[in-house]
Amino acid sequence: MTGTKRLRNKLPGIPPDVRALVERYAGWTYQAIATDLAQEAHQRLTRGVRSSAAGSLRGTGVQEGPQPREPKQWIEHEEEAQTLAAQISQAVKALPRLHLEVLGVRPHHVQRRKEDVYVVDVLIESVPTVFASAEQFQDYLEQVRKYCVGP
């Protein structure tokens, strides 16, 4: 019996997509898995930026990339989102132990709105995340400073 078949038999009741990930990453180090998943997420997000910008997903209910939490005030202009992306990049320079990478800005369709809004896609410690407002990023930054850096 091969290692894959043995592994499959040891994982009854685990959904096929999760089982596929377990099989794919069996024997990998945590860092290698995180790097591979981050690269995969980055590729999906950057493809999503291009397809969303082209409007190919409009009306389908499908969104590329992580879904944002609804903010008090959405970012309505791409320039505002670009400014937030630059502010995020600048702010994390003061936190050298935090691994945060700005991936880019993309349009995001909200059901109750006629016009798309804009969000900033980032990787935080290899986890895809999205900020839909400057306030969301400031809240995140305060938490990082409070719990990870100290007063």
C-alpha positions, 0 to 999 in steps of 0.5 A: 500500500502506498503512502498516499493510500495509507494516508487516505485510509487514516483520514476518514470523514475529512472533506476531499479538499482538506484531504488533498491539502494534507496529502499535498503538504505531507512532510513539508515544513510549516514555513514551506507550506506557508510560503507555498500558500502565500504564493498561491494566494498572491497569484489568485489575488493578482488574477482577481485584480485584473478580472475584477477591474475588467468587470468580468465578475460583475453581476455574478455574485462572485468576488476574487480575493478575501472578502472585506468586513463592512466598514463604516465608510467604504473607500469610493475612489481608487486614489484613496485606496492607493493612498491607504496602501502607501500608508500601510506600507509606511506604517509597517516599516516601524514594525520590523517583526511584522511581516505585512506585504501590500499586494495592491488595490482592487475594485470590490462590488457591494450588493447595495451599491451601484458603484464599486468600492475599493479595497487594499489586499495585503498578506499578513504573516502569509495570510491574505487579508483585506482592508476596506477602510483606513479605520480598519487598518488603524484598528488593526495597527492599534491591536498589533501595537498593543499586543505584539509591541507593548506600550 
